Amino acid sequence: MPTYLTHILALISPMFDELYGAANRPSNFYYIAADQAGPTACRASDGNIAAYNHLSYMYCGGDRAIYTGQDSLWLFYSEIGDAAPAVGYAHEWGHHIQNIMGVPPGSTLQESIQLENQADCIAGAWVYFAQQSGFLEYPNDLGDIQRLLTTIASSESEVNRDHGTLQERSDSIDYGYNYGLRGCNQYFPATPIYNG
C-alpha cells in the first residue's frame, strides 16, 4: 500500500503543482501502518490533540501534512474501487489549499460543513483534470466516486455532522468538475482559493 500511495501522489500533484507551485505542496505525506499511532499538531473537535492511526485519512493544518492510514487506504481501494483513494486524497489536498490560501477554519458546525463541501469541490476540479489527462477509466471510476461519497456520507450522523450530506457532497464534486477551482470560490467568496 505505501507504493500505491506514491502512485496516487503522482496522479494528484501535477494539477496542484501547476496551479500553486511545487513549493506549496503539503509539508509531508505520512503513511500510517497498522501498528503506528501518535499525535498530530492539530486539535480534534473536542479540543484534544488529534491523533493519527491506521484508520486516518486526514489533513492537519498545524503541520501541513496529510496522514493516510493503511486500513482506510485499503478499504477505499478494495471495497470501493481504485479511484476512491485518489478522490479522497484530492479532498485532503483541498484542505491544504484552504489552509495556504487563508480560508478561516470553521468555528461552527455549519462552517465546518462548508469547508468540507469546498474540499469536495476542489476534489471535483481534480476529477476533471484527471479525466482530461486520461487518468480515469469509464464507467468504473465514476462508480467508484459515487460509492466513495455514499460510504462517507452514510458514516455521518445527521446529528452534529461536520460533513455535507450525500447530496451536498455529490453537488460539490460536480460543481468543481464543471466550474473548476474558480467555481469553488463560491463557498468562501471573501477568501478565494484560486484567482487564475
C-alpha positions as CSV (number, residue, x, y, z in Angstrom):
1,M,0.0,0.0,0.0
2,P,2.8,2.6,0.5
3,T,3.8,2.0,-3.1
4,Y,0.2,2.5,-4.2
5,L,0.1,5.8,-2.2
6,T,3.1,7.1,-4.2
7,H,1.1,6.3,-7.4
8,I,-1.8,8.4,-6.0
9,L,0.5,11.3,-5.3
10,A,1.9,11.1,-8.9
11,L,-1.7,11.5,-10.2
12,I,-2.8,14.2,-7.9
13,S,0.2,16.5,-7.5
14,P,0.6,17.7,-11.2
15,M,-2.6,19.8,-11.1
16,F,-1.8,21.4,-7.7
17,D,1.9,21.9,-8.7
18,E,0.8,23.6,-11.9
19,L,-1.7,26.0,-10.2
20,Y,0.0,26.6,-6.9
21,G,3.7,25.7,-7.4
22,A,5.5,22.6,-6.1
23,A,6.9,24.7,-3.2
24,N,3.3,24.9,-1.9
25,R,2.8,21.2,-1.6
26,P,1.8,19.8,1.8
27,S,4.9,19.5,4.0
28,N,4.6,15.7,4.3
29,F,2.6,12.7,3.2
30,Y,2.5,10.2,6.1
31,Y,1.6,6.6,5.5
32,I,0.4,5.0,8.8
33,A,1.0,1.3,9.1
34,A,-1.3,-0.9,11.2
35,D,0.9,-0.7,14.3
36,Q,1.5,3.0,14.3
37,A,-0.2,5.8,16.1
38,G,0.6,9.2,17.6
39,P,-0.2,12.8,18.0
40,T,-0.5,15.4,15.2
41,A,-0.1,19.2,15.5
42,C,-3.9,19.7,15.3
43,R,-6.8,19.6,17.7
44,A,-9.9,17.5,17.3
45,S,-13.4,19.0,17.6
46,D,-13.4,18.1,21.3
47,G,-10.3,20.2,21.9
48,N,-8.0,17.3,22.5
49,I,-4.9,16.7,20.4
50,A,-5.8,14.9,17.2
51,A,-4.1,11.6,16.8
52,Y,-3.2,9.6,13.7
53,N,-3.5,5.9,13.3
54,H,-4.1,3.1,10.7
55,L,-7.6,4.5,10.1
56,S,-6.6,8.1,9.4
57,Y,-7.4,9.8,6.1
58,M,-6.9,13.5,7.1
59,Y,-5.1,16.7,6.7
60,C,-3.6,18.6,9.6
61,G,-3.1,22.3,9.1
62,G,-0.9,22.6,12.1
63,D,1.9,20.7,10.4
64,R,0.5,21.0,6.8
65,A,0.7,17.2,6.4
66,I,-1.7,14.6,5.0
67,Y,-2.0,11.4,7.1
68,T,-3.1,8.2,5.4
69,G,-3.8,5.1,7.4
70,Q,-3.1,1.7,5.9
71,D,-6.6,0.3,6.7
72,S,-8.5,3.2,5.3
73,L,-6.5,3.2,2.2
74,W,-7.0,-0.5,1.7
75,L,-10.8,-0.2,2.5
76,F,-11.2,2.5,-0.2
77,Y,-9.2,0.6,-2.7
78,S,-10.5,-2.9,-2.1
79,E,-14.2,-2.3,-1.2
80,I,-14.9,0.8,-3.3
81,G,-12.5,0.9,-6.2
82,D,-9.2,2.3,-7.3
83,A,-10.4,5.8,-8.0
84,A,-11.8,6.2,-4.5
85,P,-8.5,6.7,-2.6
86,A,-7.3,9.3,-5.2
87,V,-10.5,11.3,-4.9
88,G,-10.3,11.1,-1.1
89,Y,-6.7,12.3,-1.3
90,A,-7.6,15.2,-3.6
91,H,-10.2,16.2,-0.9
92,E,-7.5,16.2,1.8
93,W,-5.2,18.2,-0.5
94,G,-8.1,20.6,-0.9
95,H,-7.9,21.3,2.8
96,H,-4.3,22.1,2.4
97,I,-5.2,24.6,-0.4
98,Q,-7.8,26.2,2.0
99,N,-5.0,26.4,4.6
100,I,-2.4,28.1,2.4
101,M,-5.0,30.4,0.8
102,G,-6.2,31.7,4.2
103,V,-9.7,30.2,4.3
104,P,-10.7,30.6,8.0
105,P,-11.1,27.3,10.0
106,G,-14.7,26.6,10.8
107,S,-15.9,27.8,14.2
108,T,-19.4,26.3,13.9
109,L,-20.7,23.0,12.5
110,Q,-22.2,24.8,9.6
111,E,-18.8,26.4,8.7
112,S,-17.2,23.0,9.1
113,I,-19.7,21.6,6.6
114,Q,-19.0,24.5,4.2
115,L,-15.2,23.8,4.5
116,E,-15.8,20.1,3.7
117,N,-18.1,20.9,0.8
118,Q,-15.4,23.2,-0.6
119,A,-12.8,20.5,-0.2
120,D,-15.1,18.2,-2.2
121,C,-15.4,20.9,-4.8
122,I,-11.6,21.0,-5.1
123,A,-11.6,17.2,-5.4
124,G,-14.1,17.6,-8.2
125,A,-11.8,20.0,-10.0
126,W,-9.1,17.4,-9.8
127,V,-11.5,14.7,-11.2
128,Y,-11.9,17.0,-14.3
129,F,-8.1,17.3,-14.5
130,A,-7.8,13.5,-14.2
131,Q,-10.4,13.0,-16.9
132,Q,-8.7,15.4,-19.2
133,S,-5.3,13.8,-18.5
134,G,-6.7,10.3,-19.4
135,F,-6.3,9.0,-15.8
136,L,-9.9,7.9,-15.4
137,E,-11.5,4.7,-16.7
138,Y,-15.1,4.9,-17.7
139,P,-17.6,3.9,-16.3
140,N,-15.8,2.2,-13.5
141,D,-14.1,5.2,-11.9
142,L,-17.3,7.3,-11.9
143,G,-19.0,4.5,-10.0
144,D,-16.1,4.4,-7.5
145,I,-16.5,8.1,-6.8
146,Q,-20.2,7.7,-6.2
147,R,-19.7,4.7,-3.9
148,L,-17.0,6.7,-2.0
149,L,-19.4,9.5,-1.4
150,T,-22.1,7.1,-0.3
151,T,-19.8,5.3,2.1
152,I,-18.5,8.5,3.6
153,A,-21.9,10.2,3.9
154,S,-23.5,7.1,5.4
155,S,-21.0,7.2,8.2
156,E,-22.1,10.8,9.1
157,S,-24.9,11.1,11.7
158,E,-27.4,13.8,10.9
159,V,-26.9,15.0,14.5
160,N,-23.8,17.2,14.8
161,R,-22.5,16.1,11.5
162,D,-19.5,18.1,10.2
163,H,-19.5,17.0,6.6
164,G,-22.0,17.5,3.8
165,T,-24.9,15.1,3.1
166,L,-24.6,12.8,0.2
167,Q,-26.5,15.3,-2.0
168,E,-24.3,18.2,-0.8
169,R,-21.1,16.2,-1.4
170,S,-22.2,15.0,-4.8
171,D,-23.2,18.5,-5.8
172,S,-19.9,19.9,-4.6
173,I,-17.9,17.3,-6.6
174,D,-20.0,18.1,-9.7
175,Y,-19.6,21.8,-9.2
176,G,-15.8,21.5,-9.1
177,Y,-15.8,19.2,-12.1
178,N,-17.9,21.7,-14.1
179,Y,-16.6,25.0,-12.9
180,G,-13.0,24.3,-11.7
181,L,-11.2,25.8,-8.8
182,R,-12.5,29.3,-9.6
183,G,-16.0,27.9,-9.1
184,C,-15.0,26.6,-5.7
185,N,-14.5,30.2,-4.6
186,Q,-18.3,30.4,-4.1
187,Y,-18.1,28.6,-0.7
188,F,-16.0,31.4,0.9
189,P,-16.1,34.4,-1.6
190,A,-14.1,36.7,0.8
191,T,-11.1,34.3,0.7
192,P,-10.9,32.9,-2.8
193,I,-8.7,29.8,-3.2
194,Y,-8.0,30.4,-6.9
195,N,-7.7,33.6,-8.9
196,G,-6.2,32.3,-12.1
